[in-house]
Amino acid sequence: QVQLVESGGGLVQPGESLRLSCAASGSVFSINVMGWYRQAPGQQRELVAGIPWRGSITYADSVKGRFPISRDHSKNTMYLPMNSLSPEDPAVYYCNVFYGGHNYWGQGTQVTVSS
């Protein structure tokens, strides 16, 4: 069993920044893939960024250069700095891991961008 806890969401003005964190706990060893998804009202859940244990990071085109995803393997923790936030970014952001042949999801954290 894997439990995921996200933190770092909030309300900011356009151009400001946030950093999301996701900590995995339970019987977790060398998680294969961790990623961030987001879902805006009336929209499908979409991949924001994914970071494997080995391999290339993937980004949605809309966040390339702004959201430099990273992970700390020893802590089973993933980070998503979100720079230069714009009104196109507000959504509920979800942490996801693929481990032991299963997908696990966090509860989501709200990001709101408003002037």
VENBEL-V667545 format. One record per residue. N is the residue number from 1. RES is the residue in one letter. PHI is phi in whole degrees, 0 to 359 (* if undefined). Layout:
n:res:phi
N:RES:PHI
N:RES:PHI
//
This chain:
n:res:phi
1:Q:*
2:V:236
3:Q:246
4:L:239
5:V:234
6:E:264
7:S:206
8:G:109
9:G:289
10:G:168
11:L:250
12:V:224
13:Q:271
14:P:306
15:G:93
16:E:275
17:S:229
18:L:223
19:R:228
20:L:269
21:S:232
22:C:223
23:A:250
24:A:260
25:S:226
26:G:106
27:S:276
28:V:242
29:F:222
30:S:50
31:I:304
32:N:292
33:V:225
34:M:237
35:G:203
36:W:246
37:Y:240
38:R:220
39:Q:221
40:A:269
41:P:305
42:G:75
43:Q:244
44:Q:284
45:R:292
46:E:231
47:L:287
48:V:266
49:A:201
50:G:228
51:I:227
52:P:276
53:W:296
54:R:226
55:G:121
56:S:267
57:I:287
58:T:244
59:Y:226
60:A:293
61:D:303
62:S:290
63:V:243
64:K:302
65:G:85
66:R:247
67:F:243
68:P:280
69:I:300
70:S:210
71:R:213
72:D:249
73:H:299
74:S:293
75:K:259
76:N:51
77:T:234
78:M:237
79:Y:234
80:L:226
81:P:295
82:M:240
83:N:258
84:S:51
85:L:297
86:S:232
87:P:297
88:E:274
89:D:265
90:P:296
91:A:180
92:V:271
93:Y:258
94:Y:242
95:C:277
96:N:224
97:V:229
98:F:246
99:Y:208
100:G:58
101:G:82
102:H:229
103:N:265
104:Y:234
105:W:233
106:G:279
107:Q:278
108:G:95
109:T:226
110:Q:277
111:V:241
112:T:237
113:V:237
114:S:207
115:S:267
//
